[in-house]
Amino acid sequence: MSTKKTIIFHHLGFPIKLISCPHILVEGELVPDVDYEQLEELMFRVLPLKPTRLTGAELKFIRHHLGKLRRNSQSGLRTTSTILLSLNGKLRI
């Protein structure tokens, strides 16, 4: 069951007004039928552009998102370093 409804979404730590967003009924509760990773990425990009000051919750979300980006890039570097080590026999930076 999919409907379109305006809802205040609080699951990123601060309220987001989702307008005409598709929703589905899960265990008796309407929840947004959206890709949460895309929503996080969108909010990360638009929050610094808002005309008012960022709230503490919004700053916490940005720091958390930056930490996830850093961890993801570090895991890629570790994989690359492991590949270099196995091909050359020693690690060069």
Contact map, one row per residue, 1 for C-alpha under 8 A:
111000000000000000000001100000000000000000000000000000000000000000000000000000000000000000000
111100000000000000000111100000000000000000000000000000000000000000000000000000000000000000000
111110000000000000001111000000000000000000000000000000000000000000000000000000000000000000000
011111000000000000011110000000000000000000000000000000000000000000000000000000000000000000000
001111100000000000111110000000000000000000000000000000000000000000000000000000000000000000000
000111110000000011111000000000000000000000000000000000000000000000000000000000000000000000000
000011111000000011101000000000000000000000000000000000000000000000000000000000000000000000000
000001111100001111000000000000000000000000000000000000000000000000000000000000000000000000000
000000111111011111000000000000000000000000000000000000000000000000000000000000000000000000000
000000011111111100000000000000000000000000000000000000000000000000000000000000000000000000000
000000001111111000000000000000000000000000000000000000000000000000000000000000000000000000000
000000001111111000000000000000000000000100000000000000000000100000000000000000000000000000000
000000000111111000000000000000000000000000000000000000001100100000000000000000000000000000000
000000001111111100000000000000000000000000000000000000001100000000000000000000000000000000000
000000011111111110000000000000000000000000000000000000000000000000000000000000000000000000000
000000011100011111000000000000000000000000000000000000000000000000000000000000000000000000000
000001111000001111100000000000000000000000000000000000000000000000000000000000000000000000000
000001111000000111111000000000000000000000000000000000000000000000000000000000000000000000000
000011100000000011111000000000000000000000000000000000000000000000000000000000000000000000000
000111000000000001111100000000000000000000000000000000000000000000000000000000000000000000000
001111100000000001111110000000011000000000000000000000000000000000000000000000000000000000000
011110000000000000011111000000011100000000000000000000000000000000000000000000000000000000000
011110000000000000001111100001111000000000000000000000000000000000000000000000000000000000000
111000000000000000000111110001111000000000000000000000000000000000000000000000000000000000000
110000000000000000000011111111100000000000000000000000000000000000000000000000000000000000000
000000000000000000000001111111100000000000000000000000000000000000000000000000000000000000000
000000000000000000000000111110000000000000000000000000000000000000000000000000000000000000000
000000000000000000000000111111000000000000000000000000000000000000000000000000000000000000000
000000000000000000000000111111100000000000000000000000000000000000000000000000000000000000000
000000000000000000000011110111110000000000000000000000000000000000000000000000000000000000000
000000000000000000000011110011111000000000000000000000000000000000000000000000000000000000000
000000000000000000001111000001111100000000000000000000000000000000000000000000000000000000000
000000000000000000001111000000111110000000000000000000000000000000000000000000000000000000000
000000000000000000000100000000011111001000000000000000000000000000000000000000000000000000000
000000000000000000000000000000001111111000000000000000000000000000000000000000000000000000000
000000000000000000000000000000000111111100000000000000000000000000000000000000000000000000000
000000000000000000000000000000000011111110000000000000000000000000000000000000000000000000000
000000000000000000000000000000000011111111000000000000000000000000000000000000000000000000000
000000000000000000000000000000000111111111100000000000000000000000000000000000000000000000000
000000000001000000000000000000000001111111110000000000000000000000000000000000000000000000000
000000000000000000000000000000000000111111111000000000000000000000000000000000000000000000000
000000000000000000000000000000000000011111111100000000000000000000000000000000000000000000000
000000000000000000000000000000000000001111111110000000000000000000000000000000000000000000000
000000000000000000000000000000000000000111111111000000000000110010000000000000000000000000000
000000000000000000000000000000000000000011111111100000000000000000000000000000000000000000000
000000000000000000000000000000000000000001111111110000000000000000000000000000000000000000000
000000000000000000000000000000000000000000111111110001000100000000000000000000000000000000000
000000000000000000000000000000000000000000011111110001000000000000000000000000000000000000000
000000000000000000000000000000000000000000001111111000000000000000000000000000000000000000000
000000000000000000000000000000000000000000000111111111000000000000000000000000000000000000000
000000000000000000000000000000000000000000000000111110000000000000000000000000000000000000000
000000000000000000000000000000000000000000000000011111000000000000000000000000000000000000000
000000000000000000000000000000000000000000000000011111100000000000000000000000000000000000000
000000000000000000000000000000000000000000000011010111110110000000000000000000000000000000000
000000000000000000000000000000000000000000000000000011111110000000000000000000000000000000000
000000000000000000000000000000000000000000000000000001111111000000000000000000000000000000000
000000000000110000000000000000000000000000000000000000111111100000000000000000000000000000000
000000000000110000000000000000000000000000000010000001111111110000000000000000000000000000000
000000000000000000000000000000000000000000000000000001111111111000000000000000000000000000000
000000000000000000000000000000000000000000000000000000011111111100000000000000000000000000000
000000000001100000000000000000000000000000010000000000001111111110000000000000000000000000000
000000000000000000000000000000000000000000010000000000000111111111000000000000000000000000000
000000000000000000000000000000000000000000000000000000000011111111100000000000000000000000000
000000000000000000000000000000000000000000000000000000000001111111110000000000000000000000000
000000000000000000000000000000000000000000010000000000000000111111111000000000000000000000000
000000000000000000000000000000000000000000000000000000000000011111111100000000000000000000000
000000000000000000000000000000000000000000000000000000000000001111111110000000000000000000000
000000000000000000000000000000000000000000000000000000000000000111111111000000000000000000000
000000000000000000000000000000000000000000000000000000000000000011111111100000000000000000000
000000000000000000000000000000000000000000000000000000000000000001111111110000000000000000000
000000000000000000000000000000000000000000000000000000000000000000111111111000000000000000000
000000000000000000000000000000000000000000000000000000000000000000011111111100000000000000000
000000000000000000000000000000000000000000000000000000000000000000001111111110000000000000000
000000000000000000000000000000000000000000000000000000000000000000000111111111000000000000000
000000000000000000000000000000000000000000000000000000000000000000000011111111100000000000000
000000000000000000000000000000000000000000000000000000000000000000000001111111110000000000000
000000000000000000000000000000000000000000000000000000000000000000000000111111111000000000000
000000000000000000000000000000000000000000000000000000000000000000000000011111111100000000000
000000000000000000000000000000000000000000000000000000000000000000000000001111111110000000000
000000000000000000000000000000000000000000000000000000000000000000000000000111111111000000000
000000000000000000000000000000000000000000000000000000000000000000000000000011111111100000100
000000000000000000000000000000000000000000000000000000000000000000000000000001111111110000000
000000000000000000000000000000000000000000000000000000000000000000000000000000111111111000000
000000000000000000000000000000000000000000000000000000000000000000000000000000011111111111110
000000000000000000000000000000000000000000000000000000000000000000000000000000001111111111110
000000000000000000000000000000000000000000000000000000000000000000000000000000000111111111000
000000000000000000000000000000000000000000000000000000000000000000000000000000000011111110000
000000000000000000000000000000000000000000000000000000000000000000000000000000000001111111100
000000000000000000000000000000000000000000000000000000000000000000000000000000000001111111100
000000000000000000000000000000000000000000000000000000000000000000000000000000000001110111110
000000000000000000000000000000000000000000000000000000000000000000000000000000001001100111111
000000000000000000000000000000000000000000000000000000000000000000000000000000000001100001111
000000000000000000000000000000000000000000000000000000000000000000000000000000000000000000111
